[in-house]
Amino acid sequence: MKTLKTKLISRKFLTALAGLITGLAMIFGIDEAVISTVAGAVISVGAVVAYIITEGRVDAARAAKAAENVVKAVEAVEAMETMETAETAADGQQSGGIAVGWTDSDISPDNQ
């Protein structure tokens, strides 16, 4: 289905469609000015639609990549915070139980 939509809005298809419409209009004796106007309008609208769809896809891909990068950054920050928490806990165990790495003698009134 997606391939069919892509083909229906392609410039090549729209050009062929404009040629078909132009040929049929000439067969039925419609004025050349009207034929040229209709053919030009079909091509112009097709080009604008194709441009909008293409830019929309490019923007969607760019937004998806940016969101992916944000998720990776958040995961990296969370991993760093987990490592820092583990290191702080390990330092606290080695220094007598105070999580900031101080010992009781560092904060006793006798050391002032």
HUMO-V82173 format. One record per helix or strand of 3 or more residues. SS is the DSSP state (2 for helix, 1 for strand). FROM is the first residue (numbers start at 1). TO is the last residue. If there is no record, write none. Layout:
[[SS FROM TO] [SS FROM TO]]
//
This chain:
[[2 2 8] [2 11 27] [2 32 94] [2 104 107] [2 109 111]]
//
